[in-house]
Amino acid sequence: MSEVVRANPVATLTESAAAEIRSLLARNENAGKTLRLYVEQGGCSGMQYGMVFDEKREADLVSEERGVTVLVDAFSAQYLRGAVVDFSDVLSGGGFKISNPNARQSCGCGKSFEA
């Protein structure tokens, strides 16, 4: 099965997010896996973001961002199109953050949104 890498990605990664993801992918427990961004029902605003290291599935949309392969399923793509994933290592409020132009409203935790 050949892998098609999309020229226009569903979501983009900042350099700081890509660097952190590359660092996490270098760990033994993540060997051979790929970053998956997804959206699922839940959270305090109705939908929530997820990121996991996973294996490619047949219907995934695949893109390459700053040296990181990103997988997104078709359901999640409709909510994540145009989103930007950033990473901050500050002590208070650090971690991965997703800025999503499709979110009508986000909750204070930054991990869930209303579409």
Buried (B, 14 or more C-beta within 10 A) or exposed (E): EEEEEEEEBBBBBBEBBBBBBBEBBEEEEBEEBBBBBBBEEEBEBBBBBBBEBBEBEEEBBBBEBBEBBBBBBEEBBEBBBEBBBBBBEEEEEEEBBBBBEBBEEBBEEBBBBEE
